[in-house]
Amino acid sequence: MAFDDADRRSVNRVIRHALTYRAYRVFDAGRSHADRVSLAGRLRRSAVAIPGAAAVLRPDFVKHDWDPGVLGTCVALEKIGEDRRTSG
């Protein structure tokens, strides 16, 4: 599954939601941004590393785009297993 304009917030949210299912992983992400982590990114990672912090912080702050490899304008996901969710 490929997503164009993955750097748009709405598209990025769809990708990150799809990655919550263990049946998918990032196959490739065309990097349009610098691959280095900013000072703000390093501070975020430090804050998240504090025990118990993840429980009180917003999920999109805890797991940012570059953590799962979703950083770029085009992102491809690969299905690596069957969807084992149960409905009902």
Backbone as a chain_set.jsonl record, in Angstrom:
{"seq": "MAFDDADRRSVNRVIRHALTYRAYRVFDAGRSHADRVSLAGRLRRSAVAIPGAAAVLRPDFVKHDWDPGVLGTCVALEKIGEDRRTSG", "coords": {"N": [[0.86, -1.138, 0.0], [0.706, 2.131, -0.92], [1.337, 5.502, -0.055], [0.955, 8.767, -1.07], [1.961, 12.168, -0.537], [2.526, 11.925, 2.156], [3.573, 13.539, 4.069], [1.634, 15.271, 4.771], [-0.554, 16.088, 7.4], [-3.081, 14.736, 7.733], [-2.91, 12.493, 6.012], [-0.655, 11.315, 7.092], [-1.598, 10.549, 9.594], [-3.374, 8.5, 8.907], [-1.589, 6.591, 7.925], [-0.06, 6.078, 10.227], [-2.081, 5.011, 11.806], [-2.668, 2.655, 10.397], [-0.314, 1.324, 10.907], [-0.663, 0.527, 13.517], [-1.735, -1.941, 13.453], [-0.419, -5.092, 13.576], [0.031, -6.42, 11.252], [1.201, -4.942, 9.306], [4.068, -3.142, 8.045], [6.538, -0.522, 7.687], [7.646, -0.314, 4.485], [9.091, 1.246, 2.692], [10.206, 4.601, 2.721], [10.219, 7.523, 1.118], [12.583, 9.866, 1.603], [12.201, 13.186, 2.242], [12.893, 15.059, 3.965], [15.443, 16.186, 6.24], [17.462, 13.598, 7.58], [18.352, 13.735, 10.13], [17.852, 14.148, 13.658], [16.147, 16.732, 15.261], [16.802, 19.253, 17.813], [14.46, 19.553, 19.293], [13.318, 17.067, 18.791], [15.142, 15.37, 20.058], [14.774, 16.221, 22.702], [12.12, 15.447, 23.039], [12.346, 12.653, 22.887], [13.885, 12.231, 25.171], [12.089, 13.065, 27.164], [10.05, 11.162, 26.873], [11.374, 8.915, 27.683], [11.367, 8.996, 30.421], [10.273, 7.207, 33.216], [6.894, 6.252, 33.27], [6.034, 8.494, 31.937], [4.97, 8.191, 29.354], [2.393, 7.378, 29.815], [0.952, 9.638, 30.477], [1.303, 11.456, 28.472], [0.39, 12.765, 25.217], [-0.477, 10.426, 22.641], [0.533, 10.937, 20.014], [2.689, 12.488, 20.593], [4.318, 10.84, 22.051], [4.972, 8.736, 20.272], [6.494, 9.546, 17.573], [6.613, 10.624, 14.092], [9.089, 9.837, 12.906], [9.872, 7.676, 14.403], [8.493, 5.167, 13.708], [9.421, 5.196, 11.129], [8.069, 6.79, 9.34], [8.516, 9.207, 7.556], [8.6, 11.459, 5.226], [7.6, 12.202, 1.81], [6.392, 10.219, 0.391], [5.244, 7.104, 1.277], [5.506, 3.644, 1.667], [3.727, 0.805, 2.658], [4.024, -2.525, 3.797], [2.307, -5.562, 3.766], [2.653, -7.952, 6.155], [1.554, -10.066, 7.398], [-1.433, -11.895, 8.331], [-4.503, -10.261, 9.137], [-5.4, -10.382, 12.35], [-7.331, -9.42, 13.99], [-10.295, -9.438, 15.955], [-13.721, -9.12, 15.296], [-16.483, -7.6, 16.821]], "CA": [[0.0, 0.0, 0.0], [1.562, 3.312, -1.012], [0.694, 6.776, 0.263], [1.633, 9.974, -1.509], [1.698, 13.3, 0.356], [2.583, 11.395, 3.517], [3.974, 14.588, 4.992], [0.422, 15.981, 5.195], [-0.971, 15.554, 8.703], [-4.191, 13.79, 7.624], [-2.395, 11.259, 5.408], [0.267, 10.741, 8.066], [-2.392, 9.892, 10.638], [-3.884, 7.242, 8.345], [-0.445, 5.665, 7.89], [0.256, 5.675, 11.607], [-3.163, 4.135, 12.266], [-2.459, 1.349, 9.761], [0.829, 0.676, 11.561], [-1.037, -0.033, 14.813], [-2.016, -3.347, 13.201], [0.868, -5.782, 13.432], [0.122, -7.055, 9.939], [1.856, -4.015, 8.381], [5.314, -2.473, 8.445], [7.005, 0.43, 6.679], [8.494, -0.953, 3.488], [10.013, 2.273, 2.212], [9.739, 5.976, 2.878], [11.06, 8.475, 0.396], [12.971, 10.919, 2.545], [12.306, 14.526, 1.69], [13.382, 15.888, 5.055], [16.748, 15.755, 6.748], [17.365, 12.384, 8.391], [18.848, 13.94, 11.487], [16.832, 14.5, 14.635], [16.311, 18.092, 15.759], [16.902, 19.414, 19.266], [13.125, 19.259, 19.821], [13.154, 15.616, 18.737], [15.95, 14.763, 21.134], [14.096, 16.524, 23.968], [10.934, 14.586, 23.106], [12.792, 11.292, 23.216], [14.309, 12.234, 26.578], [10.887, 13.145, 28.002], [9.339, 9.893, 26.778], [12.154, 7.897, 28.388], [11.1, 9.078, 31.865], [9.29, 6.183, 33.582], [5.52, 6.683, 33.482], [5.692, 9.677, 31.136], [4.155, 7.8, 28.201], [1.002, 7.206, 30.242], [0.284, 10.935, 30.625], [1.55, 12.277, 27.292], [-0.413, 12.441, 24.042], [0.129, 9.355, 21.843], [1.306, 11.432, 18.875], [3.935, 13.044, 21.126], [5.122, 9.699, 22.482], [5.467, 8.011, 19.102], [6.524, 10.536, 16.501], [6.68, 10.102, 12.732], [10.345, 9.195, 12.528], [10.063, 6.43, 15.152], [8.18, 4.001, 12.871], [9.983, 5.355, 9.792], [7.119, 7.492, 8.495], [9.004, 10.567, 7.392], [8.84, 11.682, 3.812], [6.39, 12.546, 1.076], [5.807, 8.991, -0.136], [5.51, 6.001, 2.199], [4.918, 2.369, 1.256], [3.561, -0.188, 3.721], [4.009, -3.908, 3.336], [1.533, -6.469, 4.594], [3.573, -9.034, 6.528], [0.817, -11.139, 8.049], [-2.889, -11.799, 8.271], [-5.147, -9.426, 10.151], [-5.946, -11.309, 13.35], [-8.281, -8.743, 14.878], [-11.631, -10.034, 16.004], [-14.773, -8.091, 15.277], [-17.646, -7.96, 17.619]], "C": [[0.92, 1.217, 0.0], [0.745, 4.57, -0.757], [1.556, 7.909, -0.257], [1.2, 11.112, -0.576], [1.676, 12.86, 1.819], [3.031, 12.434, 4.535], [2.793, 15.486, 5.382], [-0.119, 15.29, 6.444], [-2.073, 14.497, 8.572], [-3.734, 12.453, 7.042], [-1.476, 10.547, 6.388], [-0.482, 10.005, 9.172], [-2.952, 8.558, 10.158], [-2.777, 6.19, 8.335], [-0.134, 5.164, 9.287], [-0.823, 4.773, 12.186], [-2.993, 2.738, 11.671], [-1.316, 0.601, 10.442], [0.51, 0.156, 12.961], [-1.421, -1.504, 14.686], [-0.705, -4.048, 12.885], [1.051, -6.454, 12.079], [0.85, -6.171, 8.921], [3.151, -3.466, 8.955], [5.675, -1.488, 7.337], [7.962, -0.305, 5.755], [9.541, 0.029, 2.989], [9.373, 3.635, 2.441], [10.71, 6.877, 2.149], [11.36, 9.653, 1.299], [13.07, 12.263, 1.848], [12.852, 15.493, 2.722], [14.751, 15.378, 5.484], [16.555, 14.55, 7.661], [17.871, 12.581, 9.811], [17.723, 14.427, 12.391], [17.152, 15.882, 15.202], [16.477, 18.092, 17.281], [15.554, 19.093, 19.904], [12.865, 17.755, 19.825], [13.94, 14.906, 19.826], [15.325, 15.026, 22.495], [12.855, 15.657, 24.146], [11.31, 13.175, 23.502], [13.23, 11.199, 24.668], [13.1, 12.25, 27.504], [10.141, 11.822, 28.023], [10.064, 8.794, 27.549], [11.944, 7.93, 29.896], [10.027, 8.05, 32.212], [7.915, 6.791, 33.886], [5.095, 7.866, 32.623], [4.77, 9.326, 29.977], [2.678, 7.672, 28.567], [0.249, 8.535, 30.316], [0.466, 11.85, 29.417], [0.66, 11.847, 26.133], [0.284, 11.374, 23.209], [0.962, 9.848, 20.666], [2.589, 12.129, 19.308], [4.875, 11.906, 21.492], [5.749, 8.977, 21.301], [5.398, 8.943, 17.906], [6.766, 9.868, 15.16], [7.97, 9.35, 12.421], [10.583, 7.907, 13.297], [9.697, 5.205, 14.325], [8.721, 4.114, 11.451], [9.061, 6.065, 8.815], [7.554, 8.952, 8.397], [9.389, 10.75, 5.939], [7.543, 11.996, 3.111], [5.69, 11.328, 0.497], [6.222, 7.832, 0.775], [4.796, 4.762, 1.685], [4.877, 1.435, 2.454], [3.501, -1.566, 3.091], [3.177, -4.74, 4.306], [2.407, -7.683, 4.886], [2.858, -10.183, 7.226], [-0.677, -10.929, 7.886], [-3.403, -10.907, 9.389], [-5.864, -10.344, 11.134], [-6.876, -10.624, 14.34], [-9.606, -9.478, 14.846], [-12.644, -8.912, 15.98], [-15.907, -8.558, 16.167], [-17.55, -7.472, 18.938]], "O": [[1.818, 1.315, 0.837], [-0.4, 4.68, -1.195], [2.739, 8.004, 0.069], [0.174, 11.007, 0.096], [0.892, 13.373, 2.618], [2.883, 12.225, 5.739], [2.94, 16.364, 6.232], [-0.138, 14.062, 6.529], [-2.007, 13.462, 9.236], [-4.132, 11.396, 7.531], [-1.512, 9.322, 6.504], [-0.039, 8.952, 9.63], [-2.997, 7.593, 10.92], [-3.006, 5.036, 8.696], [0.036, 3.964, 9.502], [-0.525, 3.871, 12.968], [-3.159, 1.743, 12.377], [-1.35, -0.626, 10.54], [1.311, -0.576, 13.542], [-1.435, -2.234, 15.677], [0.034, -3.615, 12.001], [2.118, -6.998, 11.796], [1.092, -6.603, 7.793], [3.315, -3.341, 10.169], [5.194, -1.593, 6.209], [8.97, -0.854, 6.2], [10.721, -0.304, 2.876], [8.154, 3.79, 2.363], [11.879, 6.981, 2.519], [10.443, 10.363, 1.712], [13.913, 12.46, 0.974], [13.23, 16.617, 2.392], [15.156, 14.271, 5.127], [15.592, 14.492, 8.426], [17.813, 11.65, 10.615], [16.762, 15.043, 11.93], [18.291, 16.16, 15.576], [16.312, 17.065, 17.94], [15.504, 18.433, 20.942], [12.258, 17.231, 20.759], [13.454, 13.955, 20.439], [15.341, 14.149, 23.358], [12.565, 15.189, 25.247], [10.663, 12.571, 24.358], [12.973, 10.192, 25.328], [13.075, 11.54, 28.509], [9.651, 11.401, 29.071], [9.433, 7.846, 28.016], [12.31, 6.977, 30.584], [8.977, 8.021, 31.571], [7.804, 7.734, 34.67], [3.913, 8.206, 32.586], [3.871, 10.102, 29.654], [1.811, 7.841, 27.71], [-0.979, 8.548, 30.225], [-0.155, 12.911, 29.349], [0.225, 10.697, 26.073], [1.508, 11.402, 23.077], [1.988, 9.25, 20.346], [3.483, 12.342, 18.489], [6.082, 11.993, 21.27], [6.933, 8.645, 21.334], [4.339, 9.101, 17.299], [7.086, 8.681, 15.1], [7.937, 8.325, 11.739], [11.422, 7.106, 12.886], [10.5, 4.276, 14.235], [8.502, 3.212, 10.642], [9.24, 5.962, 7.602], [7.012, 9.819, 9.083], [10.413, 10.234, 5.492], [6.491, 12.054, 3.748], [4.511, 11.4, 0.148], [7.411, 7.613, 1.011], [3.624, 4.82, 1.312], [5.864, 1.288, 3.175], [2.987, -1.74, 1.986], [3.33, -4.628, 5.522], [2.852, -8.366, 3.963], [3.491, -11.168, 7.604], [-1.122, -9.906, 7.365], [-2.798, -10.819, 10.458], [-6.835, -11.009, 10.771], [-7.178, -11.172, 15.4], [-9.984, -10.064, 13.832], [-12.431, -7.864, 16.59], [-16.23, -9.743, 16.245], [-18.454, -7.691, 19.744]]}, "num_chains": 1, "name": "protein.A"}
